Amino acid sequence: MNTTTTTRRVGDAQVRRRSFLGMVAAGAAVAGVPSLLSACGSGTPGAVSTPGATASADVLPTYVPVDYVEPDYPSVNGSTPGYETIPTELVQSVPEAPGSGTTFTAMTPLWGTIPPTKGNQYYEAVNGLLGSTVEFQITDGNTYGDKLATVLASSRDVPDWVVVPTWNIPPRFGSEIVPNLFQDLSDFLGGDKAKDYPNLANIPTDVWRFCTFNGRLYGLPFPGEVITDVIFYRKDVLDELGITPDVKDGQDLLDLAKELTGGNRWGAEDLWNTSAIIHGVPPRWKLDGDRLVHRVESDEYRAALEWNAALFASGAVHPDAVADLRAEAKTRFQAGESLIMNDGMGSWHEALRDNLGSNPSYWQQPFAPFAADGGTPVLWKGQPANIFSFLKKSDDEDRIRELLSLADVLAAPFGTTEFDVVNNGVEGVHYTRGADGLPVPTPLAATELQPTYVFLVSPPLANTRVQYPGFVKASSEWQQQAAEYLTEPLFYAQQIVEPAQYASIGQPFVDLELDISRGRKSMKDLDAAIETWRASGGEELRSFYQEILDAQ
C-alpha cells in the first residue's frame, strides 16, 4: 500500500485521501486498501444548507476513554498510543452478542478482490459476535463515488448502512441527502446516552464533531491520524557517512541536502510538502486580525515557495524529482538515491516491511519538529476522521438501537476479542500466531478477509507494529514529541463542503507550485494568480467561510 504524500494540495479532499491511507497503514490491520491516492476516486462537493451550525454538548457523545491494555506509549494530545507487545489474553468487551438475528444490508467500498459470501468463515465469525447478519453490497473503491451518487439519488435504493468517504461526498449532501435519507443519531448517542455503548463512547469528541451536519449527529466514524505528514531522512545511510543531522531551521535542512548530494546520490526529493510544514502554511484559511486569509494569500505560503525554489536551485533535488516523476519518489528514497523526503506516517513501517529482509540495517527516521525560522514549530492537526458511515432513516427506534449495538461491537479497541476477530479473522482458519505473537495470515485470509466491517465504524488507532524492532518505540516517541506542537486549524473538525462552483479555482496553484519551485515561474506569477483567484470566486468563497465563522 502506497502512502506517498507528494500529491499536491488542491483542497481538503486530497488531504483527507492521503491522511486516510496513512492512517490505515499506521494503525489498522487492514488489507486491500488502495495502492495509489488516485484509486480513491474523486467527487465534486456541494454546499451544506446551514454551514454555520455547530453541534452542542448534548448532541456530541460523552467521551469515556477505556484501555483494555495499557499502552507503553500513551497518547499525547491525540497522538496514536503505542504497544510494544501483543496481549496473550484478550477481553471480550461486549459479553453477549447484542443482535436479534436480523439481516442488515451495508454498502462499502473495497480496493481489492470482493470476497465470497457463501461459506465465508470470516463473515460467520464477525456476525456471530454481532448476533445479527451484515450483508455487504461491495463496490470497487475506484468507482465508489459514482455508485454512491446513484444509490443516494433514491431513498428506495439506500441500504441500512452506508459508508461515505469524505472525498466521495456528493453535491447537496449536507443540505438534502443527510437529513432526508439518514438517521439523526443525536437522541441515541448524544451526551451520556453514549454510555449505553461503551466502545462508541471511547471515541474522542473531535471525531464525533466531524460527523455532525447542521448541528446534529449523523455519522459513525473511521478515526484518522492527527499527524499525517512526516519529514524522513535515511538515518542508516547518514550513519555510514558519519553525519549526525542537527536540523534546527530551514537553512540547516538546505545545507544538509546540499552536503548529502554527490556522485549518484542526491540530498532530497521535491520537498514542497516539507516546506509547507516547516513554514506553518495553513491547510485552508487563517485569521489575520479579523480578516480571513486563504492559504495561497498567506505569508507562510509565499515563504514556503521561496524556500522550495532555493532547494531546487541548489542542485540537491534528484533529477527525476525535478522532472516531476513523483510516483517513483519512494523507490528512489528507499534505494538510497535520495536521502530526504516527505511521506505519510504509515510509510515508515511499510518501508521497514519492504526493506528489512534484503537490508537488515535499513532505517528511516523523522527529523525532530522544527520551524523554518528556528522558532516554535506549528503542526496542523489532520482532520479527525476520513471516512464515516450512516444509518438509513427509520421510524423504528429499536432497529436503530440494534444497529448502534452492532456498531459498539465493531468499535471494540485493541486488546479485545472483537478487535482481533474483525481485523484478523479466526485463529487457525485465517491466521496462526508467530513467535512474536503476531497473526500470520493463511492463504484463506486473502480470499475471505477483506476490509468491510472496519469501514462501518472503527475504534481509535493503536500502533502495534511490534514485528519491526524498535519501530513502536521510535515512532511513538516521535509522535509524542511532535504532538506538543499540534495546532487546530481554523474550522477544525467542522463538516464544511464548499459550493461546487468554487471547486476548480485552486487548481492553477497546483501547477504554479511546480513551476515556481523549478524556477520556471516567479513570485510575480504568484501575485497574478492570486488576483485571478480572487476575481474567479475567491472573494465569494471568503464570504462563504466568513458566514460560517460569524455564526460560531
Salt bridges, closest charged atoms under 4 A:
ASP12 OD2 - ARG16 NH2 3.74
ASP160 OD1 - ARG399 NH2 2.90
GLU176 OE1 - ARG172 NE 3.75
ASP184 OD2 - ARG216 NE 2.78
ASP187 OD1 - ARG216 NH2 3.45
ASP192 OD1 - LYS195 NZ 3.58
ASP206 OD1 - ARG209 NH1 2.48
ASP229 OD2 - ARG9 NH2 3.24
ASP229 OD1 - ARG18 NE 3.15
ASP236 OD2 - ARG234 NH2 2.77
ASP239 OD2 - LYS235 NZ 3.01
ASP246 OD1 - LYS248 NZ 3.40
ASP255 OD1 - LYS258 NZ 3.86
GLU269 OE1 - ARG332 NH2 2.59
ASP270 OD2 - ARG8 NH2 2.25
ASP270 OD2 - ARG518 NH2 3.30
GLU297 OE2 - ARG534 NE 2.82
GLU297 OE2 - ARG542 NH2 2.81
GLU300 OE2 - LYS286 NZ 2.96
ASP324 OD1 - ARG326 NE 2.77
ASP324 OD1 - ARG518 NH2 3.90
GLU337 OE1 - HIS318 NE2 3.29
ASP343 OD2 - LYS330 NZ 2.68
ASP354 OD1 - ARG353 NE 2.77
GLU397 OE1 - ARG401 NH2 3.42
ASP398 OD1 - ARG401 NH1 3.76
ASP420 OD1 - ARG433 NH2 3.24
GLU448 OE1 - HIS430 NE2 2.73
GLU477 OE2 - LYS473 NZ 2.83
GLU488 OE2 - LYS381 NZ 3.76
GLU498 OE2 - ARG284 NH2 2.49
ASP515 OD1 - ARG520 NH2 2.88
ASP527 OD1 - ARG302 NH2 2.33
GLU531 OE2 - ARG534 NH1 2.57
GLU539 OE1 - ARG542 NE 3.01
